[in-house]
Amino acid sequence: MNSADNLRKQIDELWLKYLPLMQSRIETIRVAAEALLQGRLTEEIRIAAKDAAHKLAGSLGTFSLESASRDVVEIERLLADDLISDYNSALLEQPLARISQAIDERG
C-alpha cells in the first residue's frame, strides 16, 4: 500500500468514526428547522443548532465536502440572526437536504 492509499484509508476510518457525531449535529439543526416551521423555535434550540452548524462546517470541510460546508455556514449565519423566527423554515431545510445528500454520497 502506498502513502496515498494509506492516507485515504486513514481518512475513511476517521469519516466512519465521526459520522455519527456529524449526523447528530444534522439532527440538531433539523429540530431547529422543524421548530421554526411550527413557530416554536426557542433561544435554546436556536443556539444549539447554531453551535452544531459551526462544528459541522469544520468537519465537512476537513473531509473535502466544501459545498456542504458552505451550506452549513449559511445555516449558521441564519441561526445567528435574532430575527430567524421571521424567516421561512425552507431557508434551513433546503441546504440541510443538500448537506445530508453530500454526507450520504460520501458514505
Sequence and secondary structure as in RCSB ss.txt:
>XXXX:A:sequence
MNSADNLRKQIDELWLKYLPLMQSRIETIRVAAEALLQGRLTEEIRIAAKDAAHKLAGSLGTFSLESASRDVVEI
ERLLADDLISDYNSALLEQPLARISQAIDERG
>XXXX:A:secstr
  HHHHHHHHHHHHHHHHHHHHHHHHHHHHHHHHHHHTT   HHHHHHHHHHHHHHHHHHHHTT HHHHHHHHHH
HHHHHSTTGGGS THHHHHHHHHHHHHHHHH 
